[in-house]
Amino acid sequence: MALTLPVQTSEVIGIDEYVEHVRTTVDVRDLDSVIASAHKLAALANHRTFLAEYLCSGLRNWQQFQPRNEYVSQSFILGHGPGFFVRANVWTPRAESDDLRSTQYRVTFYGIAHDHNFSFLTVGYWGSGYETQIYEVEPGSFHPAEGEPAELVFREQTRLTTGKVMLYRASRDVHEQAPPEDLSISLNLMLIPPEVDLCDQYYFDLRTRRVASVHGIYIDRVLLLCKLAGALGGAAPVDVLLGLAARHPTARVRVAALEALIELGASDEVRTLSDRDDHPLVRALRARL
């Protein structure tokens, strides 16, 4: 299950010192090393003014603020290094109107059970904190497609209160968050290895214990490229599609490449490649040939 770490410290550090500590001391690929550094994230959370100072400075220069931040408006990138970045997430109380609430829930993922294709360390920085139900799923134990069953095991319901430090493990810990009672902020150490782009993220239906949807920004982009290559033909790079179909680590991409090859008339190559691939998604495609 997601780990609550028993961290207590009176140390106070700033964001630059924290980023430098992670950069020089923490092996961001080793969760034991990350856990050992949890007291430093708690020490950053003990600095009660650094975030307000940072955001007020950003407001004074709002036209140049966070120009490379591709996350939603509630996330602020505070620093980064090789394989990691640090962000602040703002969690708003439940909106009053239905229209605002619908937008709020889409942006914040309230009420949507999901995993993450990366691990991260988090601490409550401000407010009462969001409430969350935590489940655990064995990576690779379910068919990676919408509507497929997944064995989600309930672990706990908890709240990310101020000073509480937790570790969420990639593709294993699933949570469904609910709005906090008041404006709340968390600080996150995001552990982002290069291969994260090759991993899917899953949303789950907790009522039926099934996969609700599958996402991955990089993967979805490659899927679209494969689809367009098959639809538009012309100068489609068949050699690239063959390589994706044979070697890409994500089954969804292999299937998309195979489907594009079918559209381009390379059925013999598709049969050969699909015969070598035992993944259920590829087997389902092969059955349709």
C-alpha positions in Angstrom: 0.0 0.0 0.0 1.0 3.7 -0.2 3.4 4.2 2.6 2.9 6.7 5.4 6.3 7.6 6.7 6.8 8.4 10.4 8.8 11.5 9.9 9.3 14.2 12.5 11.8 17.0 12.3 12.2 20.6 13.4 14.6 21.4 10.6 13.6 24.1 8.2 15.1 24.4 4.7 14.3 26.3 1.5 13.4 25.0 -1.9 16.9 25.5 -3.3 18.5 23.6 -0.5 16.0 20.8 -0.9 16.5 20.5 -4.7 20.3 20.4 -4.2 19.9 17.7 -1.5 17.9 15.5 -3.8 20.3 16.2 -6.7 23.4 15.3 -4.8 22.3 12.8 -2.2 19.2 10.8 -3.4 19.1 8.0 -5.9 15.8 8.8 -7.4 15.6 5.3 -8.9 15.9 3.6 -5.5 12.8 4.0 -3.3 14.8 3.1 -0.2 17.0 6.1 -0.9 13.9 8.3 -1.5 12.3 7.1 1.7 15.6 7.9 3.6 15.3 11.5 2.3 11.7 12.0 3.5 12.8 14.1 6.5 14.2 16.7 4.1 10.8 17.1 2.4 9.3 17.5 5.8 11.9 20.1 6.6 10.9 22.0 3.4 7.2 21.8 4.6 8.4 23.4 7.9 9.3 26.5 5.9 6.0 28.3 6.3 6.7 31.3 4.0 8.7 30.1 1.1 5.8 29.1 -1.1 3.9 32.4 -0.5 7.1 34.3 -1.4 7.5 32.3 -4.5 3.9 32.7 -5.7 3.8 36.4 -4.9 7.0 36.9 -6.9 5.4 35.0 -9.8 2.3 37.3 -9.6 4.6 40.3 -10.0 5.9 38.8 -13.2 2.9 36.8 -14.2 3.5 37.0 -17.9 6.8 35.0 -17.5 5.6 32.8 -14.7 5.9 29.0 -15.2 6.3 29.2 -19.0 7.3 25.5 -19.3 4.8 24.1 -16.9 2.5 21.7 -18.9 0.5 20.6 -15.9 -2.9 21.9 -14.8 -3.3 25.3 -13.3 -3.3 23.9 -9.8 0.3 22.6 -10.1 3.4 24.8 -9.8 6.9 23.5 -10.6 9.3 24.6 -7.9 12.6 23.0 -9.0 14.0 20.1 -10.9 17.0 17.9 -11.5 18.0 14.6 -13.3 15.1 12.2 -13.1 13.0 14.4 -10.7 11.1 17.6 -10.1 9.4 19.3 -7.2 6.0 20.7 -7.4 3.3 22.3 -5.3 -0.3 21.1 -5.8 -3.3 23.2 -4.8 -6.4 21.4 -3.6 -9.6 23.4 -3.5 -12.8 22.7 -1.5 -15.8 21.3 -3.2 -17.3 23.9 -5.6 -20.8 25.0 -4.9 -22.3 25.0 -8.5 -22.7 21.9 -10.6 -20.9 23.5 -13.6 -17.9 24.6 -11.5 -17.8 21.3 -9.7 -17.7 19.3 -13.0 -14.7 21.4 -14.2 -13.0 21.2 -10.8 -13.3 17.4 -10.6 -11.8 17.0 -14.1 -8.8 19.2 -13.3 -8.1 17.8 -9.8 -9.1 14.1 -10.5 -11.4 14.2 -7.5 -13.6 11.1 -7.4 -11.5 9.3 -10.0 -9.6 6.2 -8.9 -6.2 6.2 -10.6 -2.7 5.0 -10.4 0.5 6.9 -11.5 3.1 5.6 -13.9 5.8 7.2 -11.7 6.5 7.1 -7.9 6.3 10.3 -5.8 6.9 11.5 -2.3 4.3 13.9 -0.9 3.8 16.0 2.2 0.8 18.1 3.4 1.9 21.7 3.4 -1.2 23.8 4.0 -4.8 23.2 5.2 -6.6 20.1 6.4 -5.6 18.2 3.2 -7.6 16.1 0.7 -9.1 12.8 1.8 -8.2 9.7 -0.1 -9.1 6.1 -0.4 -6.1 3.9 -1.1 -6.1 0.6 -3.0 -3.3 -1.6 -4.2 -3.1 -3.5 -7.5 -0.3 -5.9 -8.7 1.3 -4.4 -11.7 0.8 -6.5 -14.8 -1.9 -8.6 -13.1 -4.8 -7.3 -15.3 -5.6 -7.0 -19.0 -4.6 -3.4 -20.0 -7.9 -2.4 -21.7 -11.1 -0.6 -20.8 -13.7 -2.8 -19.1 -11.2 -5.5 -18.0 -11.3 -6.7 -14.4 -8.6 -5.6 -12.0 -8.0 -7.0 -8.5 -8.0 -3.8 -6.4 -7.4 -4.4 -2.7 -8.6 -1.7 -0.3 -5.9 -0.6 2.1 -7.1 2.5 4.0 -8.9 5.8 4.0 -6.7 8.7 5.1 -6.1 12.4 4.8 -2.9 14.2 3.8 -2.8 16.6 6.8 -0.1 19.2 7.3 3.3 17.6 7.9 2.2 14.1 6.9 4.6 12.4 4.5 3.5 9.6 2.1 5.1 7.6 -0.7 3.1 6.4 -3.7 4.6 3.6 -5.8 4.4 3.6 -9.5 1.7 1.4 -11.1 0.9 -0.2 -7.7 -0.8 2.3 -5.5 -4.3 3.5 -6.6 -6.2 6.3 -4.9 -9.4 8.2 -5.2 -9.3 11.7 -3.8 -12.1 13.8 -2.3 -12.0 17.6 -1.9 -10.6 19.0 1.4 -12.6 21.0 3.8 -10.5 24.1 3.1 -7.8 25.3 0.7 -5.0 22.8 1.0 -1.6 22.5 -0.6 0.8 19.5 -0.9 4.5 19.4 -1.9 5.6 16.6 -4.1 8.9 15.1 -5.1 8.1 13.6 -8.5 10.3 10.7 -9.6 10.3 10.7 -13.4 12.8 8.3 -15.1 13.0 8.6 -18.9 11.1 5.3 -19.4 8.0 6.7 -17.7 6.8 7.8 -21.2 6.6 4.1 -22.1 4.2 3.2 -19.2 0.4 3.6 -19.2 -1.6 5.2 -16.5 -4.9 3.6 -15.5 -8.2 4.9 -14.2 -10.5 2.4 -12.4 -14.2 1.9 -11.6 -14.2 1.0 -8.0 -17.8 -0.2 -8.0 -17.2 -2.8 -10.7 -13.4 -3.3 -10.0 -12.6 -2.8 -13.7 -10.4 -0.6 -15.8 -12.3 2.5 -16.7 -9.7 3.9 -19.1 -6.1 3.8 -20.1 -3.9 6.9 -20.7 -0.3 7.9 -21.4 0.5 11.2 -23.1 3.5 10.0 -25.0 1.9 6.6 -25.8 -1.3 8.2 -27.0 0.7 10.5 -29.3 2.4 7.4 -30.9 -1.0 5.7 -31.2 -2.3 8.6 -33.1 0.7 8.7 -35.4 0.3 5.0 -36.2 -3.4 5.5 -36.9 -2.7 8.5 -39.2 0.0 6.5 -41.0 -2.4 3.7 -41.7 -5.2 6.1 -42.8 -3.1 8.5 -45.0 -0.7 5.9 -46.5 1.5 7.5 -49.1 5.0 7.9 -47.5 4.1 6.0 -44.4 7.4 4.6 -43.0 6.6 0.8 -43.0 10.0 0.0 -41.5 9.3 2.2 -38.5 5.9 0.6 -38.1 7.5 -2.9 -38.3 10.0 -1.9 -35.6 7.2 -0.6 -33.3 5.1 -3.7 -33.9 8.1 -6.0 -33.1 9.9 -4.2 -30.2 7.8 -1.4 -28.5 7.4 -2.3 -24.8 3.8 -1.2 -24.7 1.3 -3.6 -26.2 -1.1 -0.8 -27.2 1.5 0.6 -29.4 2.4 -2.8 -30.9 -1.3 -3.3 -31.8 -1.6 0.2 -33.3 1.4 -0.4 -35.5 0.0 -3.8 -36.6 -3.3 -2.2 -37.4 -1.6 0.5 -39.5 0.4 -2.2 -41.3 -2.9 -4.0 -42.1 -4.2 -0.7 -43.6 -1.1 -0.5 -45.7 -1.5 -4.0 -47.1 1.3 -5.7 -45.1 -0.9 -8.6 -43.8 1.9 -11.2 -44.2 4.2 -9.2 -42.0 1.4 -8.7 -39.5 0.8 -12.4 -39.2 4.4 -13.2 -38.7 4.8 -10.5 -36.0 1.6 -11.3 -34.2 2.5 -15.0 -34.1 5.5 -14.1 -32.0 3.6 -11.9 -29.5 1.7 -13.6 -26.7 0.2 -10.4 -25.2 -3.6 -10.7 -24.9 -4.2 -7.5 -26.9 -2.1 -8.8 -29.8 -3.8 -12.2 -29.6 -7.1 -10.5 -29.9 -5.9 -8.7 -33.0 -4.6 -12.0 -34.5 -7.9 -13.6 -33.9 -9.5 -11.0 -36.2 -7.2 -11.6 -39.1 
